[in-house]
């Protein structure tokens, strides 16, 4: 029975990979159509206007990685674990590169981080630290999206239909945030084992596996409930890392001569992770993000070509840091 379940799971994953490849091709076709429709010369002129300043945007992302790493570091400090900031920084970049390249996002990148961390020092509690870090990262992202949507709802001229949609999403995010924290306190790893049993991926687990999962869950709950100062500091640092995206959008608009204030930049930055979640099945959201950003610019009475250019700049920045992450993983394998 278990063998049949594993075979069915493998076949489902194989079909999903094929489906993902088709979506990737469709995304590229969509992106090409958007560029042709808007006018490649207009987008090229925007890039010429941006010129060498694009390097500043690429470099700016390092600040985001630093804040996210500092947020992750709080878990180790709370548990009196000694690890180099720069080692954690490199592992963070490698993990996020994997996240971008895989269709399941952090489901692909977080195991990579745990493996790299475990190989560096098995005593660090890599699994628990990665789960805590991802939870805090998601919390900070939900806070960013919620604040951004509230800003859009209250300060920007948006059609009433979209305003009601924003209000509905805000309520969902607040409920989701509560459920996320509640679920983590209830025991993440034991919940995953129970899920595996229900899905018939594995019928039973050894006593050693159960004890290890209980130990990981205890470590996570201890950080949440007994180290609240570190926990809140971690959320704050991760949130600062997310705010780098606001600065990125604001600077790009300034360099491109787009008349955009800080609040509009905040609202647009909040839309990006929301779109990533909604269309995460498409690798890299190719075409979708460019089209959605162009539409958002149009609704805000900004140039559609400027919106597409801005998103293409963000994609170039993303590709650069993916390459950095892949280099880090390649060097780690050699070590």
C-alpha angles and dihedrals in degrees: 000000000000090000091054091049091051091048091050090049091051092049091048090051090048091052090046091054090052090048089049091052090052090050090050091055091047089050091053090048089050092049091049091049091050092051092047092046094050095039125262091223091060092050090046090053089052091053090049088053090050092047116150091356088083086074089061090054091050092049092046090067089068088071090058092051090049094054092046090050092050088052091052090046091063091073092058093046091051089054095042092245118152117221133150116254092221093051090052090044092057093046089051092054092048092050094048090049089056090047091058094047097048126073093226094056112206091012085074101035101044096060087051090054091048092050094047091047093047091050089052094050123350091199095065097085093239098180096053093043093052093048091049092046092049091048092051090046091053091048091052090047092051089050091051093048093046094050092044093051091047088053090050091047095050107030110028131074100245128157113266093243091057091044090058090048090052091051091051092050091049090055091048091050093052091050090045091052091054093048092048094055092042092051093050092052090051093062122280101202096044088050089053091052091050090049090051089053093049091049089048091235087132127006099208142356131223122255089247092057092048092049091049092050091048089051091051092048090049090051091051094047090048091057092049098045107026100036101044093149092056090042093053091043089053091053090048093050092046089049090053087053089055091048088063085075090061090053090047093054092043093050093045090052090048093049091047093047094244112157097235130145127210094262093054089049089051092050093049092047089053090053095057099068089041090056091044089056095044095049099026092127089073110080108251089347086265110194094359097079092044092050094044092048091049091051091047090052090049092051090049089051093250127127114284091212089054090054093051091047091050092052092046088054090052089049092052088051090050093050091052093054092044088058090049090051092049091050090051091052092047092052091046091054090051090052 
